[in-house]
Amino acid sequence: MKVEPDEPYAAVQASPAVSCGPNLGHERLLGISEVCQLTGLSPVTASRLMKESGRAIALHRRIFILESSFFSYLRELEANDPCQL
């Protein structure tokens, strides 16, 4: 006896376009190189910053962070220890 689901579903497959430019809805996933470009940090320091935020996502042995989470973390750092001139 086969049980039919109440609602139909669609199988989701990753396309080559999606894997080249990681996207989650309208949210960008930032890799280490993107964080380096945004902050001017070295790759090692950018990776450490992403991990220390507690918001990093490990995917296929690579580290990513959601763009909004990254900027939110930077705002938290600035609020906790503002730059003094």
C-alpha angles and dihedrals in degrees: 000000000000120000116216118213117242093235127036117242134203124226112240119217128180113243124208090250091057095049093050094052107030110218134167106199102301093334118103123223111221120211126200092271092054091049088050090053093048097046106025090234125140117258092254093051092044090052091049091049091051092050094045090053089068089223100091119126119213111211123170091341092306126109123232136169130197111254094232091048091051094051090044090054091049090051090051091051091049092048092050096046112014119196113260120209 
